[in-house]
Amino acid sequence: MTVHLIKLSVGVDNVRHLERIQAHRLTDAERRGDVPELMHITRYTPRRAAEVLMGGSIYWVIKRFIRARQRIADIRPVEGHEGRAACALVLEPGLIRTEIRSFRAFQGWRYLAADNAPADAPASMAGGDDVPAELAEELKGLGLL
């Protein structure tokens, strides 16, 4: 059974900002002559990695709301800070916007069951502007999000 991961995207203002950051990372990798792949390095390897690799995604929480997801292509060991063992979540390029859902703050990453994951946003909203956090909070309180 597929399981997803969820992660706070700290310091990111909106989905477009995350897209620009990731595009910059790919460009930098190409400039250095590295394989241009997106990786999120984390301290711990998911114990349920096999389930994550069965079509799982990482859901990005931006400004207190799940706003987008990204498919996880691979999970592999890497060397982290100071030579410590770490884990690379290799991400497919391209963010998929989701229905906006509020989510409380947490540290690290968490598992997200497939039946608890927000649906992808309708195609008509896929390239639209992000709803500002304050407006999303108010709409959520009114039951409109």
VEXDREN-2710 file (C-alpha; in Angstrom, 1 decimal):
% VEXDREN-2710
k/r/px/py/pz
1/MET/0.0/0.0/0.0
2/THR/1.3/3.4/-0.9
3/VAL/2.2/5.9/1.8
4/HIS/3.3/9.5/1.4
5/LEU/5.5/11.8/3.4
6/ILE/4.7/15.3/4.5
7/LYS/7.3/18.1/5.2
8/LEU/7.3/21.7/6.2
9/SER/8.9/23.9/3.5
10/VAL/10.6/26.4/5.8
11/GLY/11.4/29.8/4.4
12/VAL/9.3/29.4/1.3
13/ASP/6.6/31.9/0.6
14/ASN/4.4/30.1/-1.9
15/VAL/4.4/27.3/-4.5
16/ARG/6.0/29.5/-7.1
17/HIS/8.8/30.4/-4.7
18/LEU/9.5/26.6/-4.2
19/GLU/9.4/26.1/-7.9
20/ARG/12.1/28.8/-8.4
21/ILE/14.3/27.4/-5.6
22/GLN/14.1/23.9/-7.2
23/ALA/14.8/25.2/-10.7
24/HIS/17.8/27.1/-9.3
25/ARG/19.1/23.9/-7.7
26/LEU/18.9/22.0/-10.9
27/THR/20.7/24.8/-12.8
28/ASP/23.4/24.8/-10.2
29/ALA/23.9/21.1/-10.4
30/GLU/24.2/21.2/-14.2
31/ARG/26.7/24.1/-13.9
32/ARG/28.9/22.0/-11.5
33/GLY/28.7/19.0/-13.8
34/ASP/26.6/17.0/-11.3
35/VAL/23.6/14.9/-12.2
36/PRO/20.7/17.4/-12.2
37/GLU/18.3/15.8/-9.7
38/LEU/16.3/17.2/-6.9
39/MET/17.1/15.8/-3.5
40/HIS/15.8/16.6/-0.1
41/ILE/18.4/15.4/2.5
42/THR/17.1/14.2/5.8
43/ARG/18.7/12.6/8.8
44/TYR/16.6/9.5/9.0
45/THR/15.6/7.0/6.3
46/PRO/11.9/6.1/6.3
47/ARG/11.4/2.6/7.6
48/ARG/8.5/2.4/5.2
49/ALA/10.6/3.3/2.2
50/ALA/9.2/0.4/0.1
51/GLU/5.7/1.8/0.6
52/VAL/6.8/5.3/-0.2
53/LEU/8.4/4.1/-3.4
54/MET/5.1/2.5/-4.5
55/GLY/4.0/5.8/-6.0
56/GLY/4.4/8.0/-2.9
57/SER/4.8/11.8/-2.9
58/ILE/6.1/14.4/-0.5
59/TYR/3.4/16.8/0.4
60/TRP/4.8/20.3/1.0
61/VAL/3.4/22.4/3.9
62/ILE/3.9/26.1/3.0
63/LYS/2.8/28.8/5.4
64/ARG/0.7/26.4/7.5
65/PHE/-1.1/24.8/4.6
66/ILE/-0.5/21.7/2.4
67/ARG/-0.3/23.4/-1.0
68/ALA/1.6/21.0/-3.3
69/ARG/3.1/17.6/-3.7
70/GLN/6.0/16.1/-5.5
71/ARG/6.5/12.5/-6.5
72/ILE/9.4/10.6/-4.8
73/ALA/11.5/8.8/-7.4
74/ASP/14.0/7.2/-5.1
75/ILE/15.3/7.0/-1.5
76/ARG/19.0/6.4/-1.1
77/PRO/21.7/6.7/1.6
78/VAL/24.1/9.7/1.3
79/GLU/26.7/11.4/3.5
80/GLY/25.3/14.2/5.5
81/HIS/26.8/17.0/7.6
82/GLU/30.1/16.1/9.2
83/GLY/30.2/12.7/7.5
84/ARG/27.1/11.4/9.2
85/ALA/24.9/8.9/7.5
86/ALA/21.8/10.6/6.0
87/CYS/19.0/9.9/3.5
88/ALA/18.3/11.5/0.1
89/LEU/14.7/11.7/-1.0
90/VAL/15.1/12.0/-4.7
91/LEU/12.2/14.0/-6.1
92/GLU/10.8/14.1/-9.6
93/PRO/10.9/17.6/-11.1
94/GLY/7.6/19.5/-11.1
95/LEU/5.2/20.4/-8.3
96/ILE/1.6/19.3/-8.4
97/ARG/-0.7/21.7/-6.7
98/THR/-3.2/20.1/-4.2
99/GLU/-6.3/21.3/-2.6
100/ILE/-5.3/23.6/0.2
101/ARG/-5.5/22.0/3.7
102/SER/-4.3/23.5/7.0
103/PHE/-1.6/21.6/8.8
104/ARG/0.0/22.2/12.2
105/ALA/3.7/22.7/12.6
106/PHE/6.0/19.8/13.3
107/GLN/9.7/18.9/12.9
108/GLY/11.2/16.6/10.3
109/TRP/8.9/14.7/8.1
110/ARG/5.9/12.5/8.9
111/TYR/4.1/9.7/7.1
112/LEU/0.8/10.6/5.4
113/ALA/-1.6/7.8/4.6
114/ALA/-2.9/7.9/1.0
115/ASP/-6.5/8.2/2.2
116/ASN/-5.6/11.3/4.3
117/ALA/-3.8/13.1/1.6
118/PRO/-5.5/16.1/-0.1
119/ALA/-6.6/15.6/-3.6
120/ASP/-4.8/17.3/-6.5
121/ALA/-6.2/20.7/-7.3
122/PRO/-8.5/21.0/-10.4
123/ALA/-6.6/21.6/-13.6
124/SER/-8.1/25.1/-13.7
125/MET/-6.3/26.0/-10.5
126/ALA/-3.0/24.2/-11.3
127/GLY/-1.1/27.2/-12.5
128/GLY/-3.0/29.8/-10.5
129/ASP/-1.6/32.2/-7.8
130/ASP/-1.3/30.9/-4.3
131/VAL/-3.9/31.9/-1.8
132/PRO/-2.2/34.1/0.8
133/ALA/-1.9/32.4/4.2
134/GLU/-4.1/34.9/6.0
135/LEU/-6.9/34.6/3.4
136/ALA/-6.6/30.8/3.4
137/GLU/-6.9/30.8/7.2
138/GLU/-10.1/32.9/7.0
139/LEU/-11.6/30.8/4.2
140/LYS/-10.8/27.6/6.2
141/GLY/-12.5/29.1/9.2
142/LEU/-15.6/29.8/7.1
143/GLY/-15.6/26.2/5.8
144/LEU/-14.8/27.3/2.3
145/LEU/-11.4/25.6/2.0
END
